[in-house]
Amino acid sequence: MVKSNYSLSHTKWMCKYHIVFTPKFRRKVIYNNVRSDLIVIFKQLCKYKGVEILEGHMMPDHVHILVTIPPKISVSSFMGYLKGKSSLMIFDQYANLKYKYGNRKFWAEGYYVSTVGLNEKTVAKYIREQEKHDIAVDKLSVKEYEDPFSDGNFRTR
């Protein structure tokens, strides 16, 4: 039996989830000024619901978080709360985004969720190193963007 660090009045629990979600149209705005404010907003909203953020990382076009959610809250209701409230809070702080993105929808519909179980360290490491991995892959794929006719052998009339 795995020892749980969490408890409610009559319940011992360990409900950890790896969640990934994206801004609408995968806009890269979360790396601009909004990114640092989103971190503060996520921490504040999670604290209100009794959700602990174990690990988190804001990628250029998506968010990874590893959280513990009490069993009295469903993952879907928590994500609706987190994405909905954070959208409203961001649009309140950055009024110009309302006009740029319209309808107060900052996040794309849906999200990815996976239960973590006993693999917490592996998932936390994955989240921490995801950006390094993406940068390394991008460096390897630079040739994809090179002009195939730039070697000088191609002649135009």
Beta strands, then each sheet from edge to edge (+ up, - down):
strand 1: 6-7
strand 2: 12-13
strand 3: 16-21
strand 4: 52-58
strand 5: 63-68
strand 6: 112-115
sheet 1: 1+ 2-
sheet 2: 4+ 5- 3+ 6-
end
